[in-house]
Amino acid sequence: MPIPAPLLETILRDVPRRYRLPQDIAASASLLRDAAPATALAVVIEQTRQAVSHGNAPDAALKSRFIDALAAMITEAIQPDSGDRAFQAMVLRHRNAEVREFASLSAQADQDRRQIHVAVNAIAHPARQQRTREAWQREALAQLHACASAAHHQSHYAGLHDTLRILLAVPDLAAKDAAFERALTNLLESPALARLCRLEALTTGTLVQQYISLLDAYGPRPGTPAAVAQGRASQQRGAAVEALAVKALEALAQRLNATHTEPQTYRVVSSMRVPASIPGMHERAKTEWDVVLLERPHEQPLDTEPVWNARLFVEAKASVESATTDLPRLMRGLRLLAQAEENVVYTFETRQGAVRLNGASLRTHGAEASRLMQTVLYCCDAPAESAPRVLNAASRMQLLSAQASIEFASAQQDGQHTDPAMLGAIWQQLTQSPRWHAVLNQYATLHLVRELMVHPGDLIAAIPGSAHSTPAEASADVSTQQQK
C-alpha cells in the first residue's frame, strides 16, 4: 500500500467544496416551510431511508407526507405554462391511442429507415443501374433510388410507396424481369415501409402535433440535426472541463514534486484505459478515467522503467446531474480496479503513452465513502447554485413516470376527482422494491457526489505556494491556456 502523502491529504481535506449539501436534510425542518413539492418530497424520502436503514418500518405519517408531496409535484408538473414538458408528453401518450401508436412507431423508425435503405440499395444502387442493359429498367432503378433517397432525407415514405406501385404497374413486368418484380413487391409489402407510412400519416394529427411540440420544448429529439448539434456541443463542453481538470492536477503534481528530491515522483495522465487483463466485470464499470495522478514509489531505482501507484482519480463533469448519474459506474470501476492481482504490474494506455501500474496500489482504492474522499474527485466548473435541487433529476422522473403518477395526472386533466391515495402504490414500491433503491437512496448519493466535487479553480488555489490567490484567478488562467 502506498504511503499517504501528507501534503496531498492536506490539500484534499482543505480544498473548498462549494457544491456541498447538508449532511442530514431529514433533520432540516426549515426546508419544509414553504418548500417546493420536490424539496418536500426529497426530505420525506430521506426520512424514510433513515427509518429503513435503522430497521424501522416507516410510519403512517411519513406515508401521508410522501403522498401529499408527490401529488403536489404531479399537479405542478402538469401546469400548461410552467410545468414539465416531458411529463406532459407522457400523460398525453397515456391518454390517446394515436399518440401511443406514434410514439411506438417513432421508437423503431430509425431501424425501419435503415432496413428500407438497405433493401433499395440491393435493388437500385447506382452501380447496379450502370450494369443494367435495358434502358427502361435503368430508368426505373434511377427513379426508385431517387425516391428512396428523398424519402430518407424528407421523411416522405408515402411517396416511395406510390413509386413502387407505379413501377409494378409496368405492363408485362413479371415477364420482362421476374426477379425485379418480386423485389419490388417484397419492398412494397415490407412491414418496415408500412410502419413508416403509418408514422407519416399519424404525424398530421392534432394531438400528435401537440405531443411533438411538447417533446421539442423539452429538448431536441434523437436523430434530429438539433440533437446532433447539442451532442457535439456537449462533447466540446466536456473536453473543456477535462482540460481544466488536467491543468489543476498538473499544478498539484508540480507542487508535490517540489517537496521531493527524487525527480518526477508525481505525474499526471489523462484518458487512462483499464486493460482487459484485470480480472472482474468490465461491463457497466468505468474503464476509462479522465485524469489520474500517479506516484512513483521512493524505493524504485531511478534507472529502471518506472512502475507507478495510482493516487487520485479525477472525473470531469459539466454539471452536478451528470456526476450523479455517473457515480454508480464510477463505483463499479473502483471495484474492478480492486480486483487487480497484488504482485502483477499492469500496462494502461493513456494520451501520454503507456504507463505501468502496481496491482497492489489499485487494490487499495475501495468504494467505501471514507476512502473515496482521498481517492476520487469530480471536477466541475459550473457555478454553485444558491438553492440546489435536493431531488435529483433521475429520481424525480422515475417518480413522475410511475403508472400511478400518470393515471393521477390524467384524471386531473380530465377534470375528475383525484384521490391522492391512489399514489400509495408508489410508496409501497419505494419502501419494498429493489428497483426503487436508487430513489430511496437518492439524497445519500447526491450528498456523496457533491462531497467529491470541486471546482478546478478552487483546487489550484488550495495548493500551497500557488501563484493564484483566488479560484477565479486560477480558472481564468486555465481558460487562457486553453484558448492558446
N, C-alpha and C positions, 0 to 999 in steps of 0.2 A: 504494500500500500504506500502511495507517495506521501512524503512528509508534508503536512499542511504548510502553506506559505503564509506567515503571519500578516505580511503586508496585503496580500491578496484577500485574505479573510477580513481584514480591517476595512478595505475598500468596499467589498461586497456588503459588509454589515452597515457601513455608514452612507453608502450612496442613497440619495433621496428616492423614495418610492412614491412618486407623485400620483400614481394611479391606484394607490392603496384604498381598500374599503374597510369599514369597521369589522372587527373580528366577529362580533355577535349581533346581527341585526334582530335576532329573535328577542333580545332584551331591550331593543331600542323602541320603546313605546312611542317616542316622539315621532317616529317615522309614520305611525298610523294616523296621526292627527292631520286631517286634510290631505292624506296621501292619495296619489293616483291609484286606480284599481290595480295596476301591475305591481306597484310597490307594496301595497297591502297584501297582495297575493304572495309575493316573494317572502314577506315576513311570516305569513301563516305557514307556507311550505317549509321554511326553515325551522319554525317551532315544531312542526310535525316531524321533520327529520330528527331533531334532537330528542323528541319523545321516543321515536322508534329506536334510535341508537342507544338509548338508556334502557331498552327493553320494556318500555311502557306503551300501552295502547293509546293512540290519540283519542282525546275525549270528544264528546258531542259538541262542545263549544268550539273546538278547533274545526270540526267538520262544518259547522254552521258558518263560521267566518270564511272558510275556504270557498264554500258555495256562493256566499254573498259577494265575495271579491271577484270570483270567476264570472258570475252573472254580470257584475258591473263592467268588467273588462270586455265581455262579449257585446254588451249594449254600446259601449264606447266604440268598439271596432266596427260596428255596422252603421255608424252615423254617415250619411251620404257625403257630407262635405269634409269631415275631419277624420274619418275612420280609416281602417286598414284595408287597402285595395285588394291585397292578396286574399284576405279572409272573405271579403265581399264576393270575390270571384268564386271561392269555394262554395259559399252559400248559394250563389246563383246556379252553379253547376248542380248542386244538390236538388234545387227546386225545379229544374227544367230539363226534360228528356233530350231535347235537341242540343242544348248546351253540353250535356253529358256526352252525347254522341260525338259532338265536335271535339271535345277535349280528348276523348278516347282515340279518335282518328288522328288528331294532331300529334299524339304521343308516338305514333308509329309512322308518321308521314315521311320523315327523313329516310327511314328504311325502305318504304314503298317507292320513293323517288329514285333511290339508288337501284332498286330492282328493275324499275322501268328503264332507267338509263342503260343498264347492262343489257337488257333484252333488246332495246332498239339498236344498240351498237352491234349486237350479234347479227342483226338483220341488215342494217343500213349504214354501217360505219363508212366514212369516205373512202377508205382503202378498198372496201368491198364494192363500193359504187364503181371505182375505176376498173375493177376486174370484170364487171358485168358487160356483156357484149350487146344485149338488147337495149336499144335506146329508150323504149317505153319503161323498162324496168329500172334503168338508171334514173330516169325522171321520177319514178315512184319512190325509189330509195332516197333520193335527194329531198323530195317533199316530206317523206316520213321523218328523216333525220332533222330537217329544219324545224318541223313542227314539234318534235320531241324536245329539241333544244330550247325553243320558245316556251314550251310548257314548263320546262325545268327552271327557267330564269324568271318567268312571269306567273307561275302557278296557274296555268291555263290548260289543265289536262282534259277538259271537255273538248277543246279544240283538237287534241291528239285523238280522242275517241272518235270525233267526227271524221278526221282524216283517214283513220283506219277503216271506217265504214265505206268511205268513198273509194278507197283503194280496193277493198274487197268486192265492190260493185263492178269492177272492170270485167267486161264480157269475156267469158271463157278463161278466167284467171286460173282455175284449177287445171285446165288442160294445158295452159301455157307454161305454168310452173307450180306444180302441186306443193312442193316444199315451201315456196314463198307464200302460197295461200294459207297453208297450215300455220306458218309462223305468225302471219298477220292475225289469223283467227285466235291463236293462243294469246297473243298480246291484247286483242280486243276483249277477250273474255277473262283476262287476268284479274284476280281479286284485288291486287295492288292498284290497278288502274281504276277499278270500280270504287275503291275506298277514296282515292284521290279526287275523283269526280264528285263523289258524295260530299267530301270535305269542302270542295269549292261551292257546291250548292248550299250547304249549311251556312257558309260564311256570310251570305246576304241577309240572314235572319236578324231581326231587331235585337233579340236577346243575345244572340251570338255576338253581334257587333258590340253590345254593352259589355259582354264578357271580355272580348278582345281589348276594349278600351280600358277596362279595369286592370288587365294584365300589363298593358302598355304603360299605364300610370305607375304601376308597381316597379317596372323595370323592363328593359328590352327582352323580347322573347328569344329563346335559344335559336341559334342559326341565322338570326337577322343581322344585317350589317351593323346595326347599333350595338348588338350583343358582342359581335366580333371586335368592334372598336372599344367597347367597355373592357373586354378581356385583355386587349393589348395595353390599354391604359393602366389596368390593374397590375399587369406584369411589370410595366415600367415603374409603377409606384413601389412594388415590392423590391425591385432591383435597387431603387434609390435608398430605401430603408436599410437594405442589406449593406450597401456601401457605407452608410453611416455607422452601422454596427462594426464593420471591418475597421474603419478608421478609429473608432473608440477602443477596440481591442488592441490595435497596433500601438496606440498611445499607452495602454495598460502594460503591454509586453515590454515596451521600451523602458518604462519606469521600473518594472520588476527586474529587468536585465541590469539596470544601473545599480541594483543592490547586490549583485554577484560579481565575483572576479572572473568566473568562467565565461567565455564568450557564448552568446546566444543560448542562455538557459531556457528562455521562453521564445516561442514563435507563434504566429497566427496563420491558420489555413482556412480556406473557405470552400464551400460545396464539397464537404468530406463524405464520400460514399462508403457505406458499410459493405465489406466484402462478403460474398456468399459463403466463404469458408467459416464464418462464425456460426456455430450451431444455434438452432432455435427457429421460431416462427418469424420469418421476414414479412409475411403478408400482413398488411394493415399496420405495420410498425414503421416508424420513421427510419428510413435507411439513407437519408442524405441530410447532413447537418449544415446549416447555413454558414456558421463561423465557429471555429474551435480554437481555444487557447491550449497550446501544447507546452509541456515542461520536460526538459532533459535532465534526468537524474544525475546528481553530482558524481556518483561513483563510476559513471561510464568513462572509459578512456576517450580523450578528445580525438585520437587518431582513428577511431573506429566509426563505422556508419551509425549514426545516432538512432536509438530506439526511444521513442517519446512516451510520456504519460499524458493522458487526456485530463486536463484540469478544469476546463469550463466550456460548456456548450451554450451557444447563443443562437436563438432563432429570431429572425427579423420579421416583424408583422406590422402591417399598415394600420391596424385597428385592434382594439381590445376584443371585439367579437371574433375576429379571425383567429386570435390566440386561444380564445375559449374553445372554439371548435377544434383547434389543433391539439389541445392538451392530451386527450386520450391517446392519440397516435404518438405523441412525444413520450408518454409514459411507457407505451409498448416498445418504443425504440430504446429506452434506457434498459428495460428488462431484457431486450435482445442483446445489447452490449454486455450485460451482466452474465450472459451465457458463454462468454469467451473463456477459453481454457487458460489457466493461470500461467503456465510455462510456455505459452505459444506467442510468437510475435506475428502480428497481422499487418498486412500491407493495405493501406487505404489510399484510394485515388482522390486527389484534390485539384483545385485550379492551379495550385503552386507545384504540382507534381506529386509523385508517390511519397507517402510517409509511412514509417514503420512504428506501430504502437504496441506497447506491452499489454498482453492479455490480462495480466494481474491488475493493471490500472483501470481497465474497462470494467472489471468485476466490482470495483468499489463504488460505481455510480448507480446506486439503487434508486427506486422510485418513491422512497419514503419522503414525506413532506419536509421533515427536518433536514434531510440530506440534500434535497432539491435546492434549498436556498444557497448552498455552497457549490452547486453543480451546474445549474441552469439559469439562464436569463432569457427573458423575452425582451427584445429591443423594439421600441415603438416611438415614433416621433409625433404621434397625434397629440393635440392639446388635451390636457386633463379636463374633464367635464366638471362644472360646478355642482351638478346634480346627476351623478352617474346612475345609469339604469341598474337596478339590482335584480331584475328578472331578465335572464339572457334571452337573446332572440330565438334560439332553437327551442328552449323550453316554452316560451310564450307561444310559438307556432304549434308545438305539439299539443298544448292545452286547447288552443283555438280549433285545431283541425280534428279533435276528437269528435266522434259521431254525435255524442250528446250535445256538444257545444254547437255544432252545425244545426242540429234539429232545434235547439233552443233559439238560435238566431233566426232560423227560417220561420218558426212560429211567430216570433216578434214581428218580422217583416210582413207576415200575413195578417197582422192585427189580432192574433189570437191571444187568449190569456196564457201567460207563460209562468209555470211554477218552477222556481229555481231548484226545487227538489229533484227535478229530472237530471240535474248535474251531479247528483250523488254517485252515479256510476263512475264518473271520473275520479272522485275521491277514493272510491274503492280500488280503482286501478292504481292510483298514486301510492296508496299505502300497502298494496299487496302484490302488484305485478312487477316482475323483474324488468319488463320493457320500460317501466317508468322510473327506474332507479336514477337515471341521469337527471330527470326533472326533480326528483326528491332531493338529490344532492347538488342541485344546480348552484345554490349560493356558495356552498363549500368549494365547488370547482371554480366559480367566478372569483372568490376571495383569494384562492391559491394562485390563479393566473395573474391577478393584479399584484400579489406579493412578489411574484417572479419578474414583473415587468418594470423596466427602467427606460428612461429617455436617454439616448446616446450622449446628448449634451451633459446630462446630469452625471453620467459615468465618467466622462472626461474631466469634468470639473471636480469630481471627487478624488482624482488621482493626486497625491501629494506632489507639489512642485510643478503642477500643470501650468502651462502658460495662459490658461483661460481661467479667469476668476469666477465666471458665471456660466450656467448651462447655455444661455442664449449666445454668448461669445463662442463657446465650443461648437454649437450647432451651426452657427454662421460660418465658422472656419471650415467645417466639414463640407457644407454646401458649396463653398467657394472652390474647394479642392475638386469636388465632383464636376463642377462646370468646366474646370480646366481640363 
